Amino acid sequence: PAWLRRLCGHLLSERLLRPGGVQAVVRGILEGTGGGAGAEAAALDWRKCDAIAKILASCPQQCLSLEDYYRQVCPQILDLLHIQDKVAARQFQRVATTTLLTMAREHPQLAERHLLQPLLSPLLRCSE
C-alpha cells in the first residue's frame, strides 16, 4: 500500500541522513549476500549494489535541498571505500563507485564539489 511505501521511504531517508546511516543501510540491504558462488550469485550481487546506488543517489522528499542532501550523504559514500572487512569491502566499493557515477551523471556540479574534489584532493596536493 502507498502509506507503507511512504512510511518506509521516510524511515529510510531519516536513517541515511544520520551519522553512519549510509553504511548501516548498505549493510542492512547487503546482509546475506556474498556467500554464494557462480554467475547467478554474482548477478544478484551486482543487481543489489546497483539498486542501493540508485537509492543513495536519489534525494529524499524530506530533504530541504539537494545541496544539503549531498553535503550530508557524500562523505558517508566516500567512507564506503575504506571498509576494512575484505569480504564486505568489494560490495561496499561497488556501491560507492556506482553511486558516485550515478550522482555525477545526474548532478555533475554537486558531485564534483562533494565527491570528486574530496576524493581527488590527496592526489592534487601531491602533484602541486
WOHU-V532521 format. One record per helix or strand. SS is the DSSP state (a for helix, b for strand). FROM is the first residue (numbers start at 1). TO is the last residue. If there is no record, write none. Layout:
# WOHU-V532521
[[SS | FROM | TO] [SS | FROM | TO]]
This chain:
# WOHU-V532521
[[a | 2 | 16] [a | 21 | 30] [a | 38 | 57] [a | 66 | 82] [a | 86 | 106] [a | 108 | 127]]
